[in-house]
Amino acid sequence: MITFGLVVLFLLGVESFPDGAPIDACVKDRANQPNHGQHRTQPMSTLPYRVVASSAHYTPNSRITVTIEGAEPFKGFFIQARSVESNEWLGSWEQAPNTTIHPECAAVTHADPRDKTRAVLAWKAPANSQGGVYFTGTVLKNYGTFWANLIAQAPQDPLQLQILG
């Protein structure tokens, strides 16, 4: 009976958060890292995905696209927008298919456990400010394999936006 209980607990742990990161992901001790037991983030040098923001600068109500893609499928993501100047959460995400938004901390996460090869997310700047923004978070290949504390690549010069297309 004890063995059966351990197997059930193990299986539940493997499938935790199939519909995205919970809101406490915003404020836990290991920010931007999933609480997946003993599993820890992989080295950035092994990251098989590109996380690219269309800009690192915003003006009032501007829109920036963040794209996650790679040759290998991924299960999920958790991305936050932060001010370059203050490191505070900033702006809001537009609802996209199969995403959950955490407006309390300017974050967006996956909302289903299906394999993805690409996610395109849209962030909207606050109406009353302008400045620098960066996008940070985690991409999960699966429960035990993830890359945390990544920062999206973004052009520093607004004229480079045309290159990213």
ZAMARGU-4260 file (C-alpha; in steps of 0.2 Angstrom, whole numbers, plus 5000, padded with zeros to 4 digits):
<rodrens>
0) 5000/5000/5000 | 5014/5012/5004 | 5022/5008/4987 | 5006/5013/4978 | 5005/5029/4988
5) 5023/5034/4983 | 5020/5030/4965 | 5004/5041/4965 | 5013/5055/4973 | 5028/5053/4961
10) 5016/5054/4946 | 5007/5069/4953 | 5023/5078/4955 | 5029/5074/4937 | 5013/5082/4930
15) 5013/5097/4942 | 5007/5114/4934 | 5002/5107/4917 | 4992/5123/4915 | 5006/5135/4919
20) 5015/5143/4933 | 5005/5147/4948 | 5004/5166/4954 | 5016/5162/4968 | 5030/5160/4955
25) 5031/5179/4955 | 5036/5180/4973 | 5044/5164/4979 | 5062/5163/4985 | 5069/5157/4968
30) 5061/5170/4957 | 5058/5164/4939 | 5062/5146/4943 | 5049/5132/4944 | 5048/5123/4961
35) 5051/5106/4953 | 5058/5097/4968 | 5077/5093/4966 | 5077/5098/4948 | 5088/5114/4944
40) 5090/5125/4929 | 5101/5119/4915 | 5116/5129/4909 | 5112/5143/4897 | 5125/5137/4885
45) 5113/5122/4882 | 5098/5132/4879 | 5089/5125/4863 | 5077/5140/4861 | 5078/5158/4856
50) 5069/5170/4866 | 5068/5187/4857 | 5059/5203/4861 | 5056/5215/4847 | 5063/5230/4857
55) 5071/5234/4874 | 5063/5252/4874 | 5045/5257/4876 | 5035/5273/4875 | 5017/5275/4882
60) 5005/5261/4877 | 5018/5254/4864 | 5017/5235/4861 | 5032/5223/4861 | 5032/5206/4855
65) 5041/5192/4864 | 5044/5176/4854 | 5050/5159/4860 | 5055/5146/4847 | 5066/5132/4844
70) 5070/5116/4835 | 5064/5105/4850 | 5047/5106/4857 | 5044/5114/4874 | 5030/5111/4887
75) 5029/5128/4895 | 5036/5145/4899 | 5035/5159/4912 | 5040/5177/4906 | 5040/5193/4916
80) 5042/5211/4910 | 5053/5221/4921 | 5059/5239/4921 | 5078/5241/4916 | 5078/5257/4928
85) 5070/5250/4943 | 5069/5231/4941 | 5050/5232/4945 | 5037/5222/4936 | 5030/5233/4922
90) 5016/5234/4910 | 5003/5220/4905 | 5002/5206/4893 | 4989/5203/4880 | 4979/5187/4881
95) 4985/5175/4868 | 4979/5157/4864 | 4983/5144/4878 | 4991/5157/4890 | 4987/5163/4908
100) 4991/5181/4913 | 4997/5186/4930 | 4993/5204/4930 | 4999/5206/4948 | 5017/5204/4943
105) 5017/5207/4924 | 5019/5189/4919 | 5012/5177/4906 | 5013/5158/4907 | 5007/5143/4897
110) 4990/5137/4900 | 4991/5119/4893 | 5003/5104/4894 | 5005/5102/4875 | 5021/5102/4866
115) 5025/5119/4858 | 5038/5124/4845 | 5033/5143/4845 | 5025/5155/4857 | 5022/5173/4852
120) 5017/5185/4866 | 5012/5203/4866 | 5017/5215/4880 | 5009/5232/4882 | 5018/5247/4890
125) 5010/5257/4903 | 5001/5273/4897 | 5011/5285/4908 | 5029/5281/4906 | 5043/5277/4894
130) 5060/5268/4896 | 5069/5252/4895 | 5061/5235/4898 | 5068/5217/4898 | 5059/5201/4898
135) 5065/5187/4910 | 5059/5170/4915 | 5059/5151/4911 | 5057/5140/4897 | 5053/5121/4901
140) 5057/5107/4889 | 5049/5096/4902 | 5046/5094/4921 | 5064/5091/4925 | 5073/5100/4911
145) 5071/5119/4911 | 5081/5135/4908 | 5078/5149/4921 | 5083/5167/4924 | 5085/5169/4905
150) 5083/5186/4897 | 5076/5189/4880 | 5087/5195/4867 | 5082/5212/4861 | 5089/5225/4849
155) 5096/5240/4859 | 5094/5252/4844 | 5076/5254/4838 | 5082/5255/4820 | 5087/5236/4822
160) 5068/5232/4824 | 5067/5230/4805 | 5080/5216/4805 | 5070/5205/4817 | 5055/5206/4806
</rodrens>
